[in-house]
Amino acid sequence: MPNQMLRMWLMLATAGAVGAYVAMAEAAPLVKETSAEASKGDVSVAAPAAPSVHPSATSDAAKQEQAKKEWMAKLNGTRWSVAVTPMSAEPGKSPKPKQDTLAFSGPQITSELLVKEGYSGSNFTLRLEDDGSAIWETMQGKEGGHLAFWRGNVQGDVMRGVVSKRSPDGTSVDYSFSGAQLPSQTLPPASAAVEMPPTAKPPAAAQPAASAQMTTTPAAASQATSPTPVPAAEQPSTTTKSKKKRW
């Protein structure tokens, strides 16, 4: 009985092996044909598509860049008077603000107070807000590792923001500032000539004609100097005076 079972198992195993071999033999030509076509380049692999950029996104970026250039031109050459106030003070004392002037020149900004302390001017970055205002940021430093971080918001002719001064030991002092734009000072160029209004000349004094003086005769001169004779009717009567004396 065990021998019969063993024979049957061997027959089934042999049949399965033969079937598997036949299946492999039938699939081999298909594999060869596919690999040959792939080697010839008949089988193409699609490249990943490049991400598409919507035209509106490009237009918005161009508008943002143009608006930023306009803001940079608007800030260039302006001066702002701001009050810088410490955010913290000693107990029992109110913080005392200091007056400062911020000046924009091209891509740089300077602070009169910090320049006196040894800080140098620096380039600033600018970004625009949805409400139409602009935010600028910069970092200024001086020898010894001292740093000052500025962040300001400009809307119209009003500016406000914060500045943080940090020492090399890690301590920092924070301030707030606010102010308005100073009127621009437009000076005429030094080489420009100043035109003066023409000066009115006084009229020349009238002078007697020389010919009239030369033609004056001695007779005419004597007539001009002799007294005018009084008419006879106007002369007083001598007889009347004598009669009065008799009375």
FIMARZA-205806 format. One line per field, with one value per residue: residue in three letters; x, y, z of N, C-alpha, C in turn; chain. Coordinates in nm, 3 decimals, decimal comma. Atoms other than C-alpha are relative to their C-alpha. Last residue first. Example, Ala and Ser with C-alpha at 12.3 -4.5 7.8 and 13.67 -1.06 7.14 Angstrom:
rest	SER/ALA
nu	-0,082/0,089
nv	-0,119/-0,119
nw	-0,006/0,000
cau	1,367/1,230
cav	-0,106/-0,450
caw	0,714/0,780
cu	-0,077/0,090
cv	0,109/0,120
cw	0,073/0,000
kette	A/A
This chain:
rest	TRP/ARG/LYS/LYS/LYS/SER/LYS/THR/THR/THR/SER/PRO/GLN/GLU/ALA/ALA/PRO/VAL/PRO/THR/PRO/SER/THR/ALA/GLN/SER/ALA/ALA/ALA/PRO/THR/THR/THR/MET/GLN/ALA/SER/ALA/ALA/PRO/GLN/ALA/ALA/ALA/PRO/PRO/LYS/ALA/THR/PRO/PRO/MET/GLU/VAL/ALA/ALA/SER/ALA/PRO/PRO/LEU/THR/GLN/SER/PRO/LEU/GLN/ALA/GLY/SER/PHE/SER/TYR/ASP/VAL/SER/THR/GLY/ASP/PRO/SER/ARG/LYS/SER/VAL/VAL/GLY/ARG/MET/VAL/ASP/GLY/GLN/VAL/ASN/GLY/ARG/TRP/PHE/ALA/LEU/HIS/GLY/GLY/GLU/LYS/GLY/GLN/MET/THR/GLU/TRP/ILE/ALA/SER/GLY/ASP/ASP/GLU/LEU/ARG/LEU/THR/PHE/ASN/SER/GLY/SER/TYR/GLY/GLU/LYS/VAL/LEU/LEU/GLU/SER/THR/ILE/GLN/PRO/GLY/SER/PHE/ALA/LEU/THR/ASP/GLN/LYS/PRO/LYS/PRO/SER/LYS/GLY/PRO/GLU/ALA/SER/MET/PRO/THR/VAL/ALA/VAL/SER/TRP/ARG/THR/GLY/ASN/LEU/LYS/ALA/MET/TRP/GLU/LYS/LYS/ALA/GLN/GLU/GLN/LYS/ALA/ALA/ASP/SER/THR/ALA/SER/PRO/HIS/VAL/SER/PRO/ALA/ALA/PRO/ALA/ALA/VAL/SER/VAL/ASP/GLY/LYS/SER/ALA/GLU/ALA/SER/THR/GLU/LYS/VAL/LEU/PRO/ALA/ALA/GLU/ALA/MET/ALA/VAL/TYR/ALA/GLY/VAL/ALA/GLY/ALA/THR/ALA/LEU/MET/LEU/TRP/MET/ARG/LEU/MET/GLN/ASN/PRO/MET
nu	0,107/0,058/-0,090/0,016/0,125/-0,024/-0,083/0,086/0,084/-0,078/-0,001/0,078/-0,088/-0,022/0,124/0,025/0,084/0,137/0,056/0,113/0,133/0,058/-0,037/0,038/0,144/0,035/-0,038/0,098/0,125/-0,006/-0,069/0,053/0,066/-0,095/-0,094/0,074/0,020/-0,118/-0,066/0,033/-0,105/0,006/0,047/-0,106/0,002/0,075/-0,088/0,053/0,012/-0,071/0,086/0,049/0,029/0,121/-0,013/0,107/-0,045/-0,094/-0,140/-0,042/-0,092/-0,048/-0,076/-0,122/0,013/-0,037/-0,099/0,052/-0,023/0,108/-0,016/0,100/0,059/0,097/0,092/0,063/0,108/0,132/0,026/-0,071/-0,141/-0,054/-0,145/-0,058/-0,144/-0,078/-0,068/-0,010/-0,085/-0,015/-0,113/0,015/0,131/0,027/0,116/0,090/0,116/0,109/0,095/0,130/0,093/0,130/0,109/0,020/-0,112/-0,119/-0,097/-0,115/-0,086/-0,145/-0,079/-0,144/-0,079/-0,128/-0,117/-0,068/0,068/0,125/0,113/0,126/0,110/0,133/0,090/0,125/0,104/0,013/0,121/-0,007/0,062/-0,097/-0,049/-0,080/-0,125/-0,092/-0,039/-0,091/0,062/-0,087/0,065/-0,055/0,039/-0,013/-0,078/-0,007/-0,020/-0,034/0,032/-0,095/0,033/-0,105/-0,032/-0,018/-0,104/0,062/-0,040/0,032/0,123/-0,022/-0,070/-0,003/0,119/-0,027/0,036/-0,041/-0,028/0,069/-0,024/0,113/-0,047/0,090/-0,019/-0,133/-0,078/0,069/-0,019/-0,141/-0,020/0,061/-0,088/-0,116/0,042/0,014/-0,135/-0,064/0,062/-0,051/-0,140/0,000/0,044/-0,110/-0,105/0,035/-0,036/0,118/0,014/0,049/0,112/-0,047/0,038/0,095/-0,069/0,042/0,035/-0,035/0,074/0,142/0,058/0,012/-0,135/-0,048/0,067/-0,055/-0,132/0,018/0,053/-0,105/-0,095/0,064/-0,001/-0,132/-0,013/0,092/-0,044/-0,116/0,046/0,068/-0,102/-0,068/0,090/0,007/-0,126/-0,004/0,094/-0,061/-0,109/0,058/0,063/-0,106/-0,057/0,096/0,000/-0,124/0,014/0,094/-0,070/-0,087/0,082
nv	0,019/-0,130/-0,062/0,063/-0,048/-0,135/0,009/0,051/-0,110/-0,080/-0,145/-0,084/-0,075/0,069/0,004/-0,129/-0,093/0,001/-0,131/-0,030/0,016/-0,131/-0,042/0,103/0,000/-0,118/0,022/0,089/-0,074/-0,085/-0,127/-0,107/-0,105/-0,069/-0,081/-0,112/-0,104/-0,086/0,009/-0,110/-0,102/-0,088/-0,136/-0,102/-0,085/-0,125/-0,116/-0,117/-0,117/-0,120/-0,086/-0,114/-0,118/-0,064/-0,145/-0,076/-0,061/-0,109/0,038/-0,021/-0,112/-0,013/-0,123/0,007/-0,061/-0,141/-0,042/-0,041/-0,138/-0,048/-0,134/-0,026/-0,133/-0,020/-0,106/-0,082/-0,084/0,060/0,096/0,127/-0,009/0,118/-0,010/0,077/0,020/0,040/0,128/0,055/0,117/0,042/-0,075/-0,143/-0,013/-0,132/0,005/-0,114/0,043/-0,094/0,054/-0,067/0,007/-0,057/0,098/0,063/0,080/-0,079/0,045/-0,088/0,028/-0,009/0,063/0,009/0,037/0,067/-0,048/-0,107/-0,127/-0,006/0,060/-0,073/0,084/-0,059/0,075/0,049/0,024/0,137/0,020/-0,041/0,093/0,080/0,106/-0,062/-0,042/0,114/0,040/-0,099/-0,059/-0,038/-0,081/-0,006/0,120/0,119/-0,041/0,101/-0,052/0,109/-0,027/0,054/-0,037/-0,080/0,018/-0,129/-0,004/0,013/-0,103/-0,134/-0,011/0,035/-0,103/0,028/0,077/0,134/0,015/0,135/0,004/0,100/-0,035/0,023/-0,003/-0,050/-0,142/-0,053/-0,017/-0,093/-0,135/-0,034/-0,033/-0,130/-0,102/-0,012/-0,077/-0,139/-0,053/-0,015/-0,115/-0,120/-0,018/-0,050/-0,140/-0,080/-0,002/-0,099/-0,137/-0,072/-0,123/-0,116/-0,068/-0,114/-0,131/-0,073/-0,084/-0,141/-0,036/-0,136/-0,026/-0,003/-0,131/-0,075/-0,038/-0,105/-0,124/-0,045/-0,059/-0,127/-0,098/-0,040/-0,083/-0,130/-0,085/-0,049/-0,142/-0,079/0,006/-0,086/-0,139/-0,035/-0,018/-0,126/-0,111/-0,006/-0,055/-0,144/-0,069/-0,003/-0,097/-0,135/-0,027/-0,024/-0,134/-0,101/-0,003/-0,063/-0,143/-0,054/-0,010/-0,119/-0,121
nw	-0,097/-0,041/-0,094/-0,131/-0,062/-0,050/-0,121/-0,107/-0,048/-0,096/0,032/-0,093/-0,088/-0,125/-0,077/-0,066/0,077/-0,052/-0,036/0,089/-0,059/-0,036/-0,137/-0,097/-0,017/-0,081/-0,139/-0,060/-0,018/-0,119/0,024/-0,087/0,079/0,088/-0,079/-0,060/0,102/0,010/0,131/0,093/0,001/0,118/-0,030/0,005/0,122/-0,021/-0,006/0,072/-0,087/0,046/0,082/-0,076/0,080/-0,049/-0,014/0,065/0,125/-0,026/0,023/0,139/0,012/0,138/0,013/0,080/0,133/0,000/0,099/0,130/0,044/0,087/0,058/0,102/0,009/0,108/-0,042/0,103/-0,051/0,018/-0,107/0,020/-0,037/-0,067/-0,009/-0,110/0,019/-0,117/0,000/-0,136/-0,018/-0,140/-0,055/0,025/0,061/0,059/0,087/0,006/0,078/0,025/0,096/-0,013/0,112/-0,034/0,007/-0,129/-0,048/-0,026/-0,099/-0,004/-0,115/0,019/-0,106/0,027/-0,118/0,029/-0,074/0,072/-0,024/0,075/-0,068/0,004/0,046/0,004/0,086/-0,059/0,099/0,052/0,078/0,141/0,093/0,072/-0,087/-0,106/0,063/0,003/-0,135/-0,055/-0,118/-0,110/-0,102/-0,135/-0,075/0,082/0,116/0,105/0,135/0,091/0,141/0,098/0,137/0,062/0,143/0,066/0,106/0,132/0,096/-0,047/-0,079/-0,139/-0,077/-0,144/-0,034/-0,054/-0,142/-0,038/-0,144/-0,082/-0,139/-0,089/-0,138/-0,104/-0,025/0,029/-0,123/-0,088/0,053/-0,018/-0,141/-0,024/0,057/-0,090/-0,118/0,041/0,021/-0,130/-0,065/0,067/-0,042/-0,138/0,002/0,056/-0,101/-0,102/0,041/0,047/-0,077/0,073/-0,066/-0,079/0,054/-0,086/-0,099/-0,001/-0,138/-0,044/-0,123/0,033/-0,027/0,124/0,040/-0,089/0,036/0,127/-0,025/-0,071/0,094/0,092/-0,075/-0,025/0,122/0,033/-0,033/0,080/0,139/0,014/-0,010/0,125/0,104/-0,024/0,036/0,145/0,048/-0,029/0,091/0,132/-0,003/-0,004/0,129/0,097/-0,031/0,043/0,144/0,042/-0,030/0,098/0,128/0,003/0,000
cau	-0,646/-0,352/-0,174/-0,473/-0,466/-0,102/-0,165/-0,449/-0,228/0,041/-0,199/-0,112/0,015/-0,228/-0,371/-0,023/0,065/0,355/0,675/0,813/1,148/1,464/1,640/1,470/1,485/1,858/1,913/1,714/1,927/2,249/2,143/2,058/2,148/2,412/2,188/1,907/2,148/2,272/1,928/1,847/1,890/1,603/1,708/1,741/1,468/1,573/1,684/1,465/1,670/1,606/1,488/1,769/1,822/1,984/2,235/2,214/2,551/2,463/2,154/1,832/1,738/1,435/1,387/1,116/0,869/0,934/0,745/0,562/0,630/0,626/0,884/0,884/1,190/1,336/1,652/1,854/2,097/2,293/2,642/2,732/2,459/2,126/1,926/1,568/1,372/0,994/0,748/0,552/0,547/0,285/0,293/0,074/0,115/0,467/0,537/0,879/1,103/1,453/1,709/2,011/2,332/2,639/2,922/3,214/3,216/2,878/2,571/2,252/1,982/1,695/1,322/1,065/0,688/0,470/0,103/-0,162/-0,401/-0,286/0,068/0,381/0,734/1,058/1,412/1,663/2,027/2,233/2,365/2,638/2,613/2,867/2,648/2,608/2,497/2,244/2,074/2,077/1,930/2,026/1,844/1,982/1,827/1,831/1,868/1,614/1,667/1,534/1,541/1,530/1,367/1,406/1,116/1,127/0,987/0,786/0,955/0,819/0,991/1,261/1,141/1,024/0,915/1,170/1,039/1,178/0,991/1,009/1,093/1,107/1,332/1,266/1,525/1,404/1,084/0,860/1,109/1,120/0,740/0,715/0,964/0,757/0,440/0,615/0,732/0,384/0,228/0,475/0,399/0,025/0,065/0,268/0,004/-0,273/-0,100/-0,122/0,206/0,205/0,419/0,632/0,491/0,678/0,844/0,645/0,837/0,841/0,843/0,952/1,303/1,474/1,586/1,228/1,110/1,373/1,281/0,916/0,996/1,223/0,960/0,695/0,924/0,989/0,623/0,558/0,870/0,784/0,438/0,580/0,826/0,552/0,342/0,635/0,705/0,342/0,326/0,638/0,502/0,175/0,353/0,585/0,290/0,110/0,419/0,459/0,096/0,134/0,447/0,272/0,000
cav	21,992/22,135/21,805/21,643/21,897/21,819/21,444/21,505/21,721/21,450/21,204/20,835/20,643/20,379/20,601/20,680/20,317/20,161/20,094/19,735/19,724/19,675/19,328/19,153/19,467/19,495/19,136/19,193/19,491/19,297/19,033/18,666/18,450/18,229/18,138/18,027/17,821/17,629/17,491/17,473/17,126/16,890/16,635/16,276/16,036/15,789/15,444/15,143/14,841/14,526/14,228/13,998/13,659/13,400/13,187/12,813/12,658/12,593/12,391/12,516/12,351/12,127/12,029/11,766/11,797/11,551/11,223/11,125/10,951/10,629/10,422/10,125/10,011/9,680/9,633/9,313/9,104/8,833/8,918/9,070/9,333/9,342/9,652/9,585/9,829/9,845/10,005/10,311/10,537/10,787/10,977/10,724/10,387/10,282/9,991/9,953/9,669/9,741/9,506/9,666/9,474/9,514/9,271/9,484/9,725/9,841/9,682/9,745/9,495/9,584/9,547/9,740/9,689/9,864/9,964/9,902/9,704/9,373/9,429/9,497/9,380/9,571/9,475/9,721/9,795/9,928/10,246/10,219/10,211/10,411/10,562/10,887/10,679/10,511/10,839/10,972/10,650/10,542/10,356/10,213/10,092/10,440/10,693/10,667/10,882/10,808/11,097/11,034/11,200/11,019/10,891/10,878/10,566/10,629/10,563/10,381/10,055/10,106/10,116/9,877/9,932/10,208/10,496/10,618/10,925/10,950/11,225/11,073/11,178/11,095/11,071/10,733/10,626/10,685/10,525/10,214/10,213/10,231/9,946/9,736/9,806/9,690/9,367/9,297/9,361/9,123/8,854/8,899/8,862/8,544/8,395/8,496/8,312/7,981/7,798/7,438/7,175/6,988/6,652/6,341/6,164/5,885/5,558/5,428/5,054/5,036/5,137/4,840/4,709/4,719/4,527/4,261/4,234/4,181/3,917/3,727/3,726/3,605/3,332/3,206/3,182/2,851/2,689/2,806/2,655/2,327/2,311/2,376/2,101/1,858/1,939/1,887/1,552/1,433/1,534/1,357/1,039/1,047/1,086/0,788/0,571/0,661/0,577/0,239/0,164/0,248/0,000
caw	0,785/0,586/0,585/0,430/0,150/0,079/0,053/-0,189/-0,403/-0,433/-0,597/-0,550/-0,857/-0,993/-1,262/-1,387/-1,463/-1,262/-1,458/-1,439/-1,266/-1,480/-1,463/-1,759/-1,965/-1,902/-2,018/-2,333/-2,416/-2,348/-2,604/-2,528/-2,832/-2,656/-2,365/-2,597/-2,808/-2,502/-2,431/-2,067/-1,909/-1,815/-1,557/-1,689/-1,581/-1,309/-1,439/-1,354/-1,247/-1,453/-1,247/-1,131/-1,290/-1,064/-1,249/-1,188/-1,105/-0,740/-0,830/-0,671/-0,340/-0,290/0,073/0,097/0,379/0,661/0,660/0,975/1,303/1,498/1,684/1,919/2,110/2,225/2,430/2,392/2,596/2,415/2,541/2,203/2,249/2,071/1,974/1,866/1,650/1,608/1,365/1,263/0,957/0,838/0,504/0,322/0,489/0,579/0,816/0,974/1,095/1,219/1,376/1,546/1,602/1,825/1,740/1,859/1,570/1,449/1,297/1,104/1,004/0,771/0,718/0,514/0,513/0,254/0,276/0,008/0,229/0,075/0,199/-0,003/0,068/0,096/0,190/0,333/0,261/0,549/0,708/0,967/1,346/1,545/1,815/1,621/1,321/1,549/1,638/1,280/1,144/0,792/0,513/0,190/-0,140/-0,294/-0,016/0,264/0,576/0,924/1,169/1,543/1,844/2,172/2,380/2,759/2,919/3,238/3,568/3,874/3,791/3,527/3,168/2,898/2,538/2,493/2,278/1,943/1,815/1,435/1,184/0,837/0,547/0,180/-0,100/-0,229/-0,056/-0,361/-0,600/-0,382/-0,368/-0,748/-0,785/-0,544/-0,744/-1,063/-0,897/-0,762/-1,102/-1,270/-1,012/-1,067/-1,446/-1,408/-1,177/-1,419/-1,704/-1,515/-1,495/-1,616/-1,448/-1,701/-1,812/-1,704/-1,999/-2,171/-2,217/-2,573/-2,673/-3,037/-2,941/-3,106/-2,767/-2,642/-2,945/-2,881/-2,515/-2,606/-2,867/-2,630/-2,356/-2,601/-2,729/-2,370/-2,269/-2,449/-2,308/-1,959/-1,988/-2,118/-1,831/-1,578/-1,730/-1,721/-1,359/-1,269/-1,450/-1,272/-0,935/-1,007/-1,115/-0,813/-0,578/-0,742/-0,709/-0,343/-0,271/-0,445/-0,242/0,082/0,000
cu	0,060/-0,109/-0,052/0,092/-0,017/-0,123/0,022/0,078/-0,087/-0,082/0,073/0,018/-0,084/0,087/0,023/-0,123/-0,031/-0,083/-0,145/-0,061/-0,106/-0,138/-0,065/0,029/-0,044/-0,148/-0,035/0,034/-0,105/-0,127/0,006/0,084/-0,057/-0,064/0,092/0,093/-0,073/-0,021/0,116/0,079/-0,038/0,105/0,005/-0,060/0,106/0,004/-0,083/0,093/-0,045/-0,029/0,074/-0,089/-0,060/-0,020/-0,134/0,016/-0,107/0,042/0,092/0,144/0,039/0,082/0,060/0,062/0,133/-0,019/0,024/0,114/-0,057/0,027/-0,120/0,022/-0,112/-0,062/-0,089/-0,093/-0,053/-0,115/-0,139/-0,027/0,068/0,150/0,052/0,151/0,052/0,146/0,073/0,066/0,000/0,084/0,022/0,125/-0,027/-0,136/-0,031/-0,113/-0,103/-0,111/-0,120/-0,091/-0,128/-0,087/-0,136/-0,114/-0,030/0,106/0,111/0,094/0,123/0,071/0,148/0,070/0,145/0,074/0,123/0,120/0,068/-0,072/-0,126/-0,109/-0,131/-0,100/-0,141/-0,078/-0,124/-0,108/-0,002/-0,135/0,008/-0,059/0,099/0,057/0,090/0,130/0,102/0,047/0,100/-0,083/0,100/-0,084/0,045/-0,045/0,026/0,075/0,015/0,005/0,050/-0,049/0,110/-0,038/0,114/0,038/0,002/0,109/-0,066/0,038/-0,019/-0,129/0,017/0,081/-0,007/-0,130/0,035/-0,016/0,027/0,044/-0,083/0,042/-0,122/0,066/-0,089/0,005/0,135/0,080/-0,067/0,029/0,145/0,016/-0,056/0,097/0,116/-0,042/-0,006/0,139/0,064/-0,058/0,059/0,143/0,002/-0,035/0,119/0,106/-0,032/0,039/-0,116/-0,018/-0,038/-0,120/0,049/-0,025/-0,103/0,074/-0,031/-0,050/0,047/-0,084/-0,146/-0,057/-0,002/0,138/0,046/-0,064/0,062/0,133/-0,016/-0,049/0,110/0,095/-0,061/0,000/0,134/0,017/-0,090/0,048/0,116/-0,046/-0,063/0,105/0,067/-0,088/-0,003/0,127/0,002/-0,089/0,064/0,109/-0,057/-0,058/0,107/0,056/-0,094/0,004/0,124/-0,016/-0,090/0,071/0,085
cv	-0,025/-0,018/0,134/0,062/-0,061/0,059/0,139/-0,007/-0,045/0,113/0,078/0,148/0,092/0,079/-0,062/-0,002/0,125/0,095/-0,012/0,133/0,041/-0,020/0,130/0,046/-0,101/0,010/0,117/-0,026/-0,085/0,078/0,082/0,127/0,112/0,116/0,079/0,088/0,120/0,112/0,098/-0,013/0,110/0,112/0,086/0,138/0,109/0,086/0,127/0,119/0,118/0,119/0,125/0,085/0,108/0,130/0,059/0,147/0,085/0,072/0,120/-0,041/0,019/0,127/0,005/0,137/-0,002/0,057/0,150/0,045/0,023/0,145/0,032/0,141/-0,003/0,139/0,031/0,102/0,090/0,083/-0,062/-0,103/-0,134/0,016/-0,115/0,008/-0,069/-0,013/-0,026/-0,137/-0,041/-0,127/-0,030/0,074/0,150/-0,004/0,142/-0,022/0,113/-0,070/0,094/-0,051/0,074/0,003/0,053/-0,100/-0,055/-0,090/0,101/-0,046/0,089/-0,036/0,014/-0,058/-0,013/-0,025/-0,081/0,056/0,118/0,133/0,017/-0,080/0,076/-0,104/0,058/-0,078/-0,056/-0,004/-0,140/-0,020/0,056/-0,101/-0,092/-0,104/0,066/0,034/-0,113/-0,040/0,098/0,062/0,026/0,090/0,003/-0,122/-0,123/0,058/-0,117/0,055/-0,116/0,037/-0,048/0,025/0,091/-0,022/0,135/0,010/-0,027/0,111/0,142/0,016/-0,049/0,108/-0,034/-0,071/-0,140/-0,014/-0,144/0,014/-0,093/0,035/-0,004/-0,007/0,057/0,152/0,066/0,026/0,103/0,140/0,037/0,043/0,140/0,105/0,018/0,088/0,147/0,063/0,027/0,127/0,125/0,025/0,061/0,147/0,083/0,010/0,105/0,143/0,078/0,118/0,126/0,070/0,111/0,140/0,074/0,076/0,148/0,024/0,134/0,033/0,011/0,139/0,081/0,046/0,116/0,131/0,050/0,070/0,137/0,108/0,048/0,094/0,137/0,083/0,057/0,150/0,085/0,003/0,097/0,146/0,043/0,026/0,135/0,116/0,014/0,064/0,151/0,075/0,013/0,106/0,143/0,034/0,038/0,141/0,109/0,013/0,075/0,152/0,060/0,014/0,125
cw	0,139/0,102/0,049/0,101/0,136/0,065/0,059/0,128/0,113/0,056/0,108/-0,037/0,087/0,094/0,134/0,084/0,080/-0,082/0,042/0,040/-0,101/0,055/0,041/0,140/0,102/0,021/0,087/0,144/0,064/0,023/0,127/-0,020/0,084/-0,074/-0,091/0,081/0,056/-0,100/-0,008/-0,128/-0,100/0,012/-0,125/0,024/0,007/-0,126/0,021/0,019/-0,082/0,091/-0,042/-0,090/0,088/-0,079/0,041/0,028/-0,067/-0,127/0,015/-0,019/-0,146/-0,012/-0,139/-0,011/-0,074/-0,140/0,009/-0,089/-0,138/-0,035/-0,088/-0,053/-0,103/0,011/-0,120/0,066/-0,111/0,053/-0,008/0,110/-0,022/0,021/0,085/-0,008/0,125/-0,039/0,130/-0,008/0,147/0,004/0,147/0,045/-0,017/-0,066/-0,047/-0,099/0,003/-0,077/-0,010/-0,112/0,034/-0,126/0,041/0,001/0,139/0,058/0,020/0,112/-0,011/0,130/-0,033/0,121/-0,042/0,131/-0,038/0,072/-0,070/0,018/-0,084/0,068/0,017/-0,048/0,013/-0,105/0,068/-0,107/-0,061/-0,066/-0,143/-0,096/-0,069/0,096/0,104/-0,069/-0,003/0,140/0,061/0,111/0,112/0,090/0,145/0,077/-0,086/-0,119/-0,096/-0,142/-0,084/-0,139/-0,095/-0,146/-0,043/-0,147/-0,068/-0,106/-0,134/-0,094/0,054/0,079/0,143/0,068/0,149/0,038/0,047/0,151/0,038/0,146/0,087/0,143/0,091/0,138/0,108/0,023/-0,025/0,129/0,090/-0,050/0,029/0,146/0,024/-0,051/0,098/0,118/-0,040/-0,015/0,136/0,064/-0,064/0,048/0,140/-0,001/-0,048/0,108/0,105/-0,038/-0,058/0,094/-0,076/0,064/0,093/-0,056/0,084/0,110/0,003/0,141/0,054/0,123/-0,033/0,022/-0,128/-0,040/0,086/-0,044/-0,129/0,025/0,065/-0,095/-0,093/0,073/0,023/-0,128/-0,044/0,025/-0,088/-0,145/-0,017/0,003/-0,131/-0,107/0,020/-0,044/-0,151/-0,052/0,025/-0,098/-0,137/-0,003/-0,003/-0,136/-0,101/0,022/-0,051/-0,151/-0,049/0,019/-0,106/-0,132/0,000
kette	A/A/A/A/A/A/A/A/A/A/A/A/A/A/A/A/A/A/A/A/A/A/A/A/A/A/A/A/A/A/A/A/A/A/A/A/A/A/A/A/A/A/A/A/A/A/A/A/A/A/A/A/A/A/A/A/A/A/A/A/A/A/A/A/A/A/A/A/A/A/A/A/A/A/A/A/A/A/A/A/A/A/A/A/A/A/A/A/A/A/A/A/A/A/A/A/A/A/A/A/A/A/A/A/A/A/A/A/A/A/A/A/A/A/A/A/A/A/A/A/A/A/A/A/A/A/A/A/A/A/A/A/A/A/A/A/A/A/A/A/A/A/A/A/A/A/A/A/A/A/A/A/A/A/A/A/A/A/A/A/A/A/A/A/A/A/A/A/A/A/A/A/A/A/A/A/A/A/A/A/A/A/A/A/A/A/A/A/A/A/A/A/A/A/A/A/A/A/A/A/A/A/A/A/A/A/A/A/A/A/A/A/A/A/A/A/A/A/A/A/A/A/A/A/A/A/A/A/A/A/A/A/A/A/A/A/A/A/A/A/A/A/A/A/A/A/A
